[in-house]
Structures are given as structure tokens and as C-alpha cells.
Amino acid sequence: MSNHVCVIAGRIAWARQLSRRIEQPMLAFEQHATILKSDEARKLIKYYNKLTKVLLEYEILYHRAWLRQVPQHMF
């Protein structure tokens, strides 16, 4: 089971790391409100929101899978 836990933890860590990595440019854009008013920026924000949602769902999926495999007496 320990190898499986490491795989799941690695996948969750990957999703979190990618989320943080794509968040940095968005934080920089927020400081320049005029940039965010363009149509291209709106598309970018839309894609960013979709991607962060997918990454969060990915993390939740693997976390729930891990919870199902952990013996209940451990809680």
C-alpha cells in the first residue's frame, strides 16, 4: 500500500504545483487592470479558471480514491 500512497501523493503534489505555477502570472496580471479588459485577456482568464477547476477536481478524485483504500480504523 505504501507505494500506492506515494503515487497518489505525487499526483496530488503535481496538481498543486501546477496550480501554483499558473497562478503566478495571473497574480501579476491582476496588478495591471487595463490588461485584463481586452478580449484576449478575458479568454485567458476563462481558460485559467477552467484549468484550475480541472486540477482541483483531479486532486479531489485522487484524494477520495486514497480515502477509500485507507482502512477505516486509521481515522
HTML snippet that shows the backbone in 3Dmol.js (N, CA, C, O; Angstrom):
<script src="https://3Dmol.org/build/3Dmol-min.js"></script>
<div id="view" style="width:600px;height:400px;position:relative"></div>
<script>
const pdb = `
ATOM      1  N   MET A   1       0.816  -1.197   0.000  1.00  0.00           N
ATOM      2  CA  MET A   1       0.000   0.000   0.000  1.00  0.00           C
ATOM      3  C   MET A   1       0.860   1.262   0.000  1.00  0.00           C
ATOM      4  O   MET A   1       0.431   2.285  -0.533  1.00  0.00           O
ATOM      5  N   SER A   2       2.039   1.223   0.572  1.00  0.00           N
ATOM      6  CA  SER A   2       2.857   2.431   0.673  1.00  0.00           C
ATOM      7  C   SER A   2       3.248   2.968  -0.701  1.00  0.00           C
ATOM      8  O   SER A   2       3.301   4.182  -0.894  1.00  0.00           O
ATOM      9  N   ASN A   3       3.519   2.085  -1.653  1.00  0.00           N
ATOM     10  CA  ASN A   3       3.844   2.558  -2.999  1.00  0.00           C
ATOM     11  C   ASN A   3       2.657   3.277  -3.611  1.00  0.00           C
ATOM     12  O   ASN A   3       2.816   4.297  -4.281  1.00  0.00           O
ATOM     13  N   HIS A   4       1.471   2.744  -3.379  1.00  0.00           N
ATOM     14  CA  HIS A   4       0.269   3.354  -3.922  1.00  0.00           C
ATOM     15  C   HIS A   4       0.034   4.728  -3.301  1.00  0.00           C
ATOM     16  O   HIS A   4      -0.349   5.671  -3.993  1.00  0.00           O
ATOM     17  N   VAL A   5       0.265   4.834  -2.008  1.00  0.00           N
ATOM     18  CA  VAL A   5       0.110   6.128  -1.323  1.00  0.00           C
ATOM     19  C   VAL A   5       1.099   7.129  -1.899  1.00  0.00           C
ATOM     20  O   VAL A   5       0.749   8.292  -2.103  1.00  0.00           O
ATOM     21  N   CYS A   6       2.322   6.700  -2.164  1.00  0.00           N
ATOM     22  CA  CYS A   6       3.325   7.598  -2.746  1.00  0.00           C
ATOM     23  C   CYS A   6       2.895   8.075  -4.132  1.00  0.00           C
ATOM     24  O   CYS A   6       3.093   9.239  -4.480  1.00  0.00           O
ATOM     25  N   VAL A   7       2.310   7.182  -4.916  1.00  0.00           N
ATOM     26  CA  VAL A   7       1.841   7.558  -6.250  1.00  0.00           C
ATOM     27  C   VAL A   7       0.732   8.596  -6.145  1.00  0.00           C
ATOM     28  O   VAL A   7       0.746   9.598  -6.860  1.00  0.00           O
ATOM     29  N   ILE A   8      -0.218   8.360  -5.264  1.00  0.00           N
ATOM     30  CA  ILE A   8      -1.325   9.305  -5.093  1.00  0.00           C
ATOM     31  C   ILE A   8      -0.812  10.643  -4.566  1.00  0.00           C
ATOM     32  O   ILE A   8      -1.218  11.698  -5.053  1.00  0.00           O
ATOM     33  N   ALA A   9       0.066  10.605  -3.587  1.00  0.00           N
ATOM     34  CA  ALA A   9       0.630  11.846  -3.045  1.00  0.00           C
ATOM     35  C   ALA A   9       1.397  12.603  -4.123  1.00  0.00           C
ATOM     36  O   ALA A   9       1.346  13.831  -4.178  1.00  0.00           O
ATOM     37  N   GLY A  10       2.097  11.884  -4.966  1.00  0.00           N
ATOM     38  CA  GLY A  10       2.827  12.511  -6.066  1.00  0.00           C
ATOM     39  C   GLY A  10       1.895  13.178  -7.056  1.00  0.00           C
ATOM     40  O   GLY A  10       2.180  14.272  -7.545  1.00  0.00           O
ATOM     41  N   ARG A  11       0.782  12.525  -7.354  1.00  0.00           N
ATOM     42  CA  ARG A  11      -0.176  13.106  -8.289  1.00  0.00           C
ATOM     43  C   ARG A  11      -0.830  14.357  -7.713  1.00  0.00           C
ATOM     44  O   ARG A  11      -1.029  15.347  -8.417  1.00  0.00           O
ATOM     45  N   ILE A  12      -1.158  14.301  -6.441  1.00  0.00           N
ATOM     46  CA  ILE A  12      -1.747  15.473  -5.790  1.00  0.00           C
ATOM     47  C   ILE A  12      -0.726  16.615  -5.733  1.00  0.00           C
ATOM     48  O   ILE A  12      -1.063  17.771  -5.989  1.00  0.00           O
ATOM     49  N   ALA A  13       0.505  16.284  -5.400  1.00  0.00           N
ATOM     50  CA  ALA A  13       1.556  17.305  -5.346  1.00  0.00           C
ATOM     51  C   ALA A  13       1.774  17.928  -6.719  1.00  0.00           C
ATOM     52  O   ALA A  13       1.969  19.139  -6.830  1.00  0.00           O
ATOM     53  N   TRP A  14       1.743  17.103  -7.770  1.00  0.00           N
ATOM     54  CA  TRP A  14       1.895  17.614  -9.135  1.00  0.00           C
ATOM     55  C   TRP A  14       0.789  18.612  -9.461  1.00  0.00           C
ATOM     56  O   TRP A  14       1.065  19.686  -9.996  1.00  0.00           O
ATOM     57  N   ALA A  15      -0.455  18.271  -9.147  1.00  0.00           N
ATOM     58  CA  ALA A  15      -1.593  19.157  -9.435  1.00  0.00           C
ATOM     59  C   ALA A  15      -1.463  20.472  -8.676  1.00  0.00           C
ATOM     60  O   ALA A  15      -1.720  21.540  -9.230  1.00  0.00           O
ATOM     61  N   ARG A  16      -1.067  20.395  -7.420  1.00  0.00           N
ATOM     62  CA  ARG A  16      -0.912  21.614  -6.619  1.00  0.00           C
ATOM     63  C   ARG A  16       0.227  22.482  -7.145  1.00  0.00           C
ATOM     64  O   ARG A  16       0.107  23.705  -7.208  1.00  0.00           O
ATOM     65  N   GLN A  17       1.332  21.840  -7.522  1.00  0.00           N
ATOM     66  CA  GLN A  17       2.474  22.584  -8.038  1.00  0.00           C
ATOM     67  C   GLN A  17       2.108  23.292  -9.342  1.00  0.00           C
ATOM     68  O   GLN A  17       2.466  24.452  -9.547  1.00  0.00           O
ATOM     69  N   LEU A  18       1.401  22.596 -10.212  1.00  0.00           N
ATOM     70  CA  LEU A  18       0.989  23.211 -11.472  1.00  0.00           C
ATOM     71  C   LEU A  18       0.023  24.364 -11.222  1.00  0.00           C
ATOM     72  O   LEU A  18       0.106  25.397 -11.887  1.00  0.00           O
ATOM     73  N   SER A  19      -0.881  24.198 -10.282  1.00  0.00           N
ATOM     74  CA  SER A  19      -1.812  25.281  -9.942  1.00  0.00           C
ATOM     75  C   SER A  19      -1.061  26.524  -9.472  1.00  0.00           C
ATOM     76  O   SER A  19      -1.362  27.643  -9.889  1.00  0.00           O
ATOM     77  N   ARG A  20      -0.084  26.310  -8.603  1.00  0.00           N
ATOM     78  CA  ARG A  20       0.710  27.452  -8.113  1.00  0.00           C
ATOM     79  C   ARG A  20       1.500  28.103  -9.247  1.00  0.00           C
ATOM     80  O   ARG A  20       1.642  29.324  -9.310  1.00  0.00           O
ATOM     81  N   ARG A  21       2.005  27.261 -10.134  1.00  0.00           N
ATOM     82  CA  ARG A  21       2.827  27.780 -11.222  1.00  0.00           C
ATOM     83  C   ARG A  21       2.017  28.654 -12.178  1.00  0.00           C
ATOM     84  O   ARG A  21       2.505  29.687 -12.639  1.00  0.00           O
ATOM     85  N   ILE A  22       0.792  28.248 -12.475  1.00  0.00           N
ATOM     86  CA  ILE A  22      -0.009  29.057 -13.390  1.00  0.00           C
ATOM     87  C   ILE A  22      -0.671  30.235 -12.685  1.00  0.00           C
ATOM     88  O   ILE A  22      -1.153  31.165 -13.332  1.00  0.00           O
ATOM     89  N   GLU A  23      -0.691  30.191 -11.372  1.00  0.00           N
ATOM     90  CA  GLU A  23      -1.281  31.293 -10.613  1.00  0.00           C
ATOM     91  C   GLU A  23      -0.383  32.533 -10.624  1.00  0.00           C
ATOM     92  O   GLU A  23      -0.881  33.658 -10.596  1.00  0.00           O
ATOM     93  N   GLN A  24       0.911  32.335 -10.665  1.00  0.00           N
ATOM     94  CA  GLN A  24       1.849  33.463 -10.593  1.00  0.00           C
ATOM     95  C   GLN A  24       1.624  34.500 -11.692  1.00  0.00           C
ATOM     96  O   GLN A  24       1.547  35.687 -11.375  1.00  0.00           O
ATOM     97  N   PRO A  25       1.515  34.116 -12.968  1.00  0.00           N
ATOM     98  CA  PRO A  25       1.253  35.133 -13.990  1.00  0.00           C
ATOM     99  C   PRO A  25      -0.103  35.822 -13.799  1.00  0.00           C
ATOM    100  O   PRO A  25      -0.244  37.014 -14.073  1.00  0.00           O
ATOM    101  N   MET A  26      -1.091  35.068 -13.331  1.00  0.00           N
ATOM    102  CA  MET A  26      -2.401  35.670 -13.125  1.00  0.00           C
ATOM    103  C   MET A  26      -2.344  36.737 -12.038  1.00  0.00           C
ATOM    104  O   MET A  26      -2.998  37.773 -12.154  1.00  0.00           O
ATOM    105  N   LEU A  27      -1.581  36.497 -11.000  1.00  0.00           N
ATOM    106  CA  LEU A  27      -1.422  37.499  -9.941  1.00  0.00           C
ATOM    107  C   LEU A  27      -0.748  38.757 -10.491  1.00  0.00           C
ATOM    108  O   LEU A  27      -1.087  39.875 -10.104  1.00  0.00           O
ATOM    109  N   ALA A  28       0.203  38.562 -11.392  1.00  0.00           N
ATOM    110  CA  ALA A  28       0.877  39.715 -11.996  1.00  0.00           C
ATOM    111  C   ALA A  28      -0.090  40.497 -12.876  1.00  0.00           C
ATOM    112  O   ALA A  28      -0.060  41.728 -12.892  1.00  0.00           O
ATOM    113  N   PHE A  29      -0.949  39.787 -13.609  1.00  0.00           N
ATOM    114  CA  PHE A  29      -1.938  40.459 -14.452  1.00  0.00           C
ATOM    115  C   PHE A  29      -2.920  41.272 -13.617  1.00  0.00           C
ATOM    116  O   PHE A  29      -3.355  42.343 -14.041  1.00  0.00           O
ATOM    117  N   GLU A  30      -3.271  40.778 -12.445  1.00  0.00           N
ATOM    118  CA  GLU A  30      -4.223  41.489 -11.590  1.00  0.00           C
ATOM    119  C   GLU A  30      -3.718  42.869 -11.194  1.00  0.00           C
ATOM    120  O   GLU A  30      -4.514  43.769 -10.925  1.00  0.00           O
ATOM    121  N   GLN A  31      -2.427  43.038 -11.157  1.00  0.00           N
ATOM    122  CA  GLN A  31      -1.851  44.327 -10.786  1.00  0.00           C
ATOM    123  C   GLN A  31      -1.956  45.348 -11.920  1.00  0.00           C
ATOM    124  O   GLN A  31      -1.730  46.541 -11.712  1.00  0.00           O
ATOM    125  N   HIS A  32      -2.298  44.875 -13.114  1.00  0.00           N
ATOM    126  CA  HIS A  32      -2.427  45.753 -14.279  1.00  0.00           C
ATOM    127  C   HIS A  32      -3.835  45.589 -14.845  1.00  0.00           C
ATOM    128  O   HIS A  32      -4.043  44.876 -15.826  1.00  0.00           O
ATOM    129  N   ALA A  33      -4.769  46.239 -14.230  1.00  0.00           N
ATOM    130  CA  ALA A  33      -6.190  46.077 -14.564  1.00  0.00           C
ATOM    131  C   ALA A  33      -6.497  46.391 -16.021  1.00  0.00           C
ATOM    132  O   ALA A  33      -7.409  45.794 -16.593  1.00  0.00           O
ATOM    133  N   THR A  34      -5.769  47.303 -16.632  1.00  0.00           N
ATOM    134  CA  THR A  34      -6.052  47.658 -18.027  1.00  0.00           C
ATOM    135  C   THR A  34      -5.783  46.485 -18.969  1.00  0.00           C
ATOM    136  O   THR A  34      -6.459  46.343 -19.989  1.00  0.00           O
ATOM    137  N   ILE A  35      -4.825  45.665 -18.643  1.00  0.00           N
ATOM    138  CA  ILE A  35      -4.514  44.487 -19.468  1.00  0.00           C
ATOM    139  C   ILE A  35      -5.694  43.513 -19.462  1.00  0.00           C
ATOM    140  O   ILE A  35      -5.999  42.889 -20.478  1.00  0.00           O
ATOM    141  N   LEU A  36      -6.339  43.390 -18.329  1.00  0.00           N
ATOM    142  CA  LEU A  36      -7.408  42.401 -18.177  1.00  0.00           C
ATOM    143  C   LEU A  36      -8.707  42.794 -18.864  1.00  0.00           C
ATOM    144  O   LEU A  36      -9.650  42.002 -18.883  1.00  0.00           O
ATOM    145  N   LYS A  37      -8.781  43.975 -19.421  1.00  0.00           N
ATOM    146  CA  LYS A  37     -10.010  44.425 -20.066  1.00  0.00           C
ATOM    147  C   LYS A  37     -10.121  43.977 -21.521  1.00  0.00           C
ATOM    148  O   LYS A  37     -11.196  44.086 -22.110  1.00  0.00           O
ATOM    149  N   SER A  38      -9.066  43.490 -22.101  1.00  0.00           N
ATOM    150  CA  SER A  38      -9.102  43.095 -23.509  1.00  0.00           C
ATOM    151  C   SER A  38      -9.821  41.759 -23.689  1.00  0.00           C
ATOM    152  O   SER A  38      -9.969  40.978 -22.749  1.00  0.00           O
ATOM    153  N   ASP A  39     -10.263  41.522 -24.931  1.00  0.00           N
ATOM    154  CA  ASP A  39     -10.924  40.252 -25.235  1.00  0.00           C
ATOM    155  C   ASP A  39      -9.977  39.068 -25.049  1.00  0.00           C
ATOM    156  O   ASP A  39     -10.389  38.010 -24.573  1.00  0.00           O
ATOM    157  N   GLU A  40      -8.720  39.244 -25.423  1.00  0.00           N
ATOM    158  CA  GLU A  40      -7.736  38.175 -25.255  1.00  0.00           C
ATOM    159  C   GLU A  40      -7.546  37.832 -23.778  1.00  0.00           C
ATOM    160  O   GLU A  40      -7.427  36.664 -23.408  1.00  0.00           O
ATOM    161  N   ALA A  41      -7.521  38.853 -22.959  1.00  0.00           N
ATOM    162  CA  ALA A  41      -7.357  38.627 -21.523  1.00  0.00           C
ATOM    163  C   ALA A  41      -8.562  37.889 -20.953  1.00  0.00           C
ATOM    164  O   ALA A  41      -8.411  37.027 -20.088  1.00  0.00           O
ATOM    165  N   ARG A  42      -9.737  38.218 -21.427  1.00  0.00           N
ATOM    166  CA  ARG A  42     -10.945  37.520 -20.956  1.00  0.00           C
ATOM    167  C   ARG A  42     -10.886  36.039 -21.315  1.00  0.00           C
ATOM    168  O   ARG A  42     -11.267  35.182 -20.516  1.00  0.00           O
ATOM    169  N   LYS A  43     -10.408  35.746 -22.519  1.00  0.00           N
ATOM    170  CA  LYS A  43     -10.245  34.348 -22.933  1.00  0.00           C
ATOM    171  C   LYS A  43      -9.221  33.652 -22.032  1.00  0.00           C
ATOM    172  O   LYS A  43      -9.430  32.522 -21.592  1.00  0.00           O
ATOM    173  N   LEU A  44      -8.130  34.337 -21.772  1.00  0.00           N
ATOM    174  CA  LEU A  44      -7.077  33.786 -20.919  1.00  0.00           C
ATOM    175  C   LEU A  44      -7.615  33.486 -19.521  1.00  0.00           C
ATOM    176  O   LEU A  44      -7.334  32.427 -18.959  1.00  0.00           O
ATOM    177  N   ILE A  45      -8.376  34.400 -18.969  1.00  0.00           N
ATOM    178  CA  ILE A  45      -8.959  34.205 -17.643  1.00  0.00           C
ATOM    179  C   ILE A  45      -9.918  33.023 -17.648  1.00  0.00           C
ATOM    180  O   ILE A  45      -9.949  32.233 -16.704  1.00  0.00           O
ATOM    181  N   LYS A  46     -10.690  32.911 -18.705  1.00  0.00           N
ATOM    182  CA  LYS A  46     -11.630  31.794 -18.831  1.00  0.00           C
ATOM    183  C   LYS A  46     -10.883  30.453 -18.859  1.00  0.00           C
ATOM    184  O   LYS A  46     -11.273  29.510 -18.171  1.00  0.00           O
ATOM    185  N   TYR A  47      -9.815  30.372 -19.653  1.00  0.00           N
ATOM    186  CA  TYR A  47      -9.018  29.146 -19.719  1.00  0.00           C
ATOM    187  C   TYR A  47      -8.333  28.854 -18.389  1.00  0.00           C
ATOM    188  O   TYR A  47      -8.266  27.706 -17.950  1.00  0.00           O
ATOM    189  N   TYR A  48      -7.831  29.899 -17.762  1.00  0.00           N
ATOM    190  CA  TYR A  48      -7.190  29.737 -16.450  1.00  0.00           C
ATOM    191  C   TYR A  48      -8.183  29.165 -15.435  1.00  0.00           C
ATOM    192  O   TYR A  48      -7.862  28.232 -14.700  1.00  0.00           O
ATOM    193  N   ASN A  49      -9.389  29.733 -15.403  1.00  0.00           N
ATOM    194  CA  ASN A  49     -10.406  29.243 -14.467  1.00  0.00           C
ATOM    195  C   ASN A  49     -10.783  27.792 -14.746  1.00  0.00           C
ATOM    196  O   ASN A  49     -10.964  27.008 -13.815  1.00  0.00           O
ATOM    197  N   LYS A  50     -10.901  27.434 -16.015  1.00  0.00           N
ATOM    198  CA  LYS A  50     -11.211  26.047 -16.375  1.00  0.00           C
ATOM    199  C   LYS A  50     -10.094  25.111 -15.931  1.00  0.00           C
ATOM    200  O   LYS A  50     -10.348  24.048 -15.365  1.00  0.00           O
ATOM    201  N   LEU A  51      -8.861  25.516 -16.193  1.00  0.00           N
ATOM    202  CA  LEU A  51      -7.723  24.668 -15.845  1.00  0.00           C
ATOM    203  C   LEU A  51      -7.598  24.494 -14.337  1.00  0.00           C
ATOM    204  O   LEU A  51      -7.345  23.386 -13.866  1.00  0.00           O
ATOM    205  N   THR A  52      -7.769  25.562 -13.579  1.00  0.00           N
ATOM    206  CA  THR A  52      -7.668  25.424 -12.125  1.00  0.00           C
ATOM    207  C   THR A  52      -8.797  24.547 -11.580  1.00  0.00           C
ATOM    208  O   THR A  52      -8.603  23.810 -10.614  1.00  0.00           O
ATOM    209  N   LYS A  53      -9.964  24.626 -12.194  1.00  0.00           N
ATOM    210  CA  LYS A  53     -11.072  23.766 -11.781  1.00  0.00           C
ATOM    211  C   LYS A  53     -10.752  22.300 -12.055  1.00  0.00           C
ATOM    212  O   LYS A  53     -11.004  21.436 -11.215  1.00  0.00           O
ATOM    213  N   VAL A  54     -10.200  22.026 -13.221  1.00  0.00           N
ATOM    214  CA  VAL A  54      -9.838  20.648 -13.577  1.00  0.00           C
ATOM    215  C   VAL A  54      -8.755  20.122 -12.640  1.00  0.00           C
ATOM    216  O   VAL A  54      -8.822  18.975 -12.200  1.00  0.00           O
ATOM    217  N   LEU A  55      -7.775  20.937 -12.336  1.00  0.00           N
ATOM    218  CA  LEU A  55      -6.708  20.498 -11.429  1.00  0.00           C
ATOM    219  C   LEU A  55      -7.242  20.216 -10.028  1.00  0.00           C
ATOM    220  O   LEU A  55      -6.815  19.262  -9.377  1.00  0.00           O
ATOM    221  N   LEU A  56      -8.166  21.037  -9.570  1.00  0.00           N
ATOM    222  CA  LEU A  56      -8.769  20.799  -8.260  1.00  0.00           C
ATOM    223  C   LEU A  56      -9.591  19.513  -8.270  1.00  0.00           C
ATOM    224  O   LEU A  56      -9.536  18.733  -7.319  1.00  0.00           O
ATOM    225  N   GLU A  57     -10.348  19.291  -9.337  1.00  0.00           N
ATOM    226  CA  GLU A  57     -11.128  18.059  -9.452  1.00  0.00           C
ATOM    227  C   GLU A  57     -10.211  16.835  -9.493  1.00  0.00           C
ATOM    228  O   GLU A  57     -10.527  15.803  -8.901  1.00  0.00           O
ATOM    229  N   TYR A  58      -9.089  16.945 -10.182  1.00  0.00           N
ATOM    230  CA  TYR A  58      -8.092  15.876 -10.251  1.00  0.00           C
ATOM    231  C   TYR A  58      -7.584  15.551  -8.851  1.00  0.00           C
ATOM    232  O   TYR A  58      -7.497  14.387  -8.461  1.00  0.00           O
ATOM    233  N   GLU A  59      -7.250  16.595  -8.105  1.00  0.00           N
ATOM    234  CA  GLU A  59      -6.761  16.412  -6.736  1.00  0.00           C
ATOM    235  C   GLU A  59      -7.820  15.732  -5.864  1.00  0.00           C
ATOM    236  O   GLU A  59      -7.515  14.792  -5.130  1.00  0.00           O
ATOM    237  N   ILE A  60      -9.039  16.201  -5.944  1.00  0.00           N
ATOM    238  CA  ILE A  60     -10.130  15.620  -5.145  1.00  0.00           C
ATOM    239  C   ILE A  60     -10.359  14.164  -5.524  1.00  0.00           C
ATOM    240  O   ILE A  60     -10.573  13.321  -4.653  1.00  0.00           O
ATOM    241  N   LEU A  61     -10.316  13.867  -6.809  1.00  0.00           N
ATOM    242  CA  LEU A  61     -10.508  12.495  -7.285  1.00  0.00           C
ATOM    243  C   LEU A  61      -9.489  11.546  -6.668  1.00  0.00           C
ATOM    244  O   LEU A  61      -9.848  10.480  -6.168  1.00  0.00           O
ATOM    245  N   TYR A  62      -8.230  11.934  -6.706  1.00  0.00           N
ATOM    246  CA  TYR A  62      -7.190  11.069  -6.144  1.00  0.00           C
ATOM    247  C   TYR A  62      -7.238  11.027  -4.621  1.00  0.00           C
ATOM    248  O   TYR A  62      -6.921   9.999  -4.023  1.00  0.00           O
ATOM    249  N   HIS A  63      -7.621  12.111  -3.997  1.00  0.00           N
ATOM    250  CA  HIS A  63      -7.748  12.104  -2.538  1.00  0.00           C
ATOM    251  C   HIS A  63      -8.863  11.148  -2.107  1.00  0.00           C
ATOM    252  O   HIS A  63      -8.695  10.382  -1.157  1.00  0.00           O
ATOM    253  N   ARG A  64      -9.991  11.195  -2.800  1.00  0.00           N
ATOM    254  CA  ARG A  64     -11.093  10.290  -2.472  1.00  0.00           C
ATOM    255  C   ARG A  64     -10.713   8.834  -2.723  1.00  0.00           C
ATOM    256  O   ARG A  64     -11.083   7.946  -1.956  1.00  0.00           O
ATOM    257  N   ALA A  65      -9.979   8.600  -3.792  1.00  0.00           N
ATOM    258  CA  ALA A  65      -9.513   7.229  -4.069  1.00  0.00           C
ATOM    259  C   ALA A  65      -8.620   6.736  -2.940  1.00  0.00           C
ATOM    260  O   ALA A  65      -8.703   5.579  -2.528  1.00  0.00           O
ATOM    261  N   TRP A  66      -7.775   7.616  -2.449  1.00  0.00           N
ATOM    262  CA  TRP A  66      -6.901   7.244  -1.338  1.00  0.00           C
ATOM    263  C   TRP A  66      -7.719   6.955  -0.082  1.00  0.00           C
ATOM    264  O   TRP A  66      -7.453   5.984   0.626  1.00  0.00           O
ATOM    265  N   LEU A  67      -8.714   7.799   0.193  1.00  0.00           N
ATOM    266  CA  LEU A  67      -9.550   7.595   1.374  1.00  0.00           C
ATOM    267  C   LEU A  67     -10.272   6.252   1.337  1.00  0.00           C
ATOM    268  O   LEU A  67     -10.429   5.601   2.370  1.00  0.00           O
ATOM    269  N   ARG A  68     -10.711   5.836   0.151  1.00  0.00           N
ATOM    270  CA  ARG A  68     -11.405   4.556   0.026  1.00  0.00           C
ATOM    271  C   ARG A  68     -10.492   3.383   0.322  1.00  0.00           C
ATOM    272  O   ARG A  68     -10.958   2.317   0.725  1.00  0.00           O
ATOM    273  N   GLN A  69      -9.188   3.571   0.124  1.00  0.00           N
ATOM    274  CA  GLN A  69      -8.255   2.466   0.315  1.00  0.00           C
ATOM    275  C   GLN A  69      -7.634   2.417   1.702  1.00  0.00           C
ATOM    276  O   GLN A  69      -7.056   1.401   2.086  1.00  0.00           O
ATOM    277  N   VAL A  70      -7.746   3.487   2.443  1.00  0.00           N
ATOM    278  CA  VAL A  70      -7.186   3.527   3.797  1.00  0.00           C
ATOM    279  C   VAL A  70      -8.135   2.805   4.733  1.00  0.00           C
ATOM    280  O   VAL A  70      -9.334   3.082   4.734  1.00  0.00           O
ATOM    281  N   PRO A  71      -7.617   1.885   5.526  1.00  0.00           N
ATOM    282  CA  PRO A  71      -8.503   1.180   6.487  1.00  0.00           C
ATOM    283  C   PRO A  71      -9.222   2.179   7.399  1.00  0.00           C
ATOM    284  O   PRO A  71      -8.622   3.145   7.870  1.00  0.00           O
ATOM    285  N   GLN A  72     -10.494   1.939   7.638  1.00  0.00           N
ATOM    286  CA  GLN A  72     -11.306   2.862   8.409  1.00  0.00           C
ATOM    287  C   GLN A  72     -10.840   3.008   9.852  1.00  0.00           C
ATOM    288  O   GLN A  72     -11.070   4.053  10.460  1.00  0.00           O
ATOM    289  N   HIS A  73     -10.202   2.004  10.411  1.00  0.00           N
ATOM    290  CA  HIS A  73      -9.754   2.103  11.798  1.00  0.00           C
ATOM    291  C   HIS A  73      -8.629   3.111  11.981  1.00  0.00           C
ATOM    292  O   HIS A  73      -8.279   3.446  13.113  1.00  0.00           O
ATOM    293  N   MET A  74      -8.061   3.597  10.888  1.00  0.00           N
ATOM    294  CA  MET A  74      -6.984   4.575  10.987  1.00  0.00           C
ATOM    295  C   MET A  74      -7.511   5.974  11.268  1.00  0.00           C
ATOM    296  O   MET A  74      -6.736   6.866  11.613  1.00  0.00           O
ATOM    297  N   PHE A  75      -8.819   6.179  11.124  1.00  0.00           N
ATOM    298  CA  PHE A  75      -9.396   7.512  11.363  1.00  0.00           C
ATOM    299  C   PHE A  75      -9.847   7.605  12.763  1.00  0.00           C
ATOM    300  O   PHE A  75     -10.364   8.643  13.177  1.00  0.00           O
TER     301      PHE A  75
END
`;
const viewer = $3Dmol.createViewer("view");
viewer.addModel(pdb, "pdb");
viewer.setStyle({}, {cartoon: {color: "spectrum"}});
viewer.zoomTo();
viewer.render();
</script>
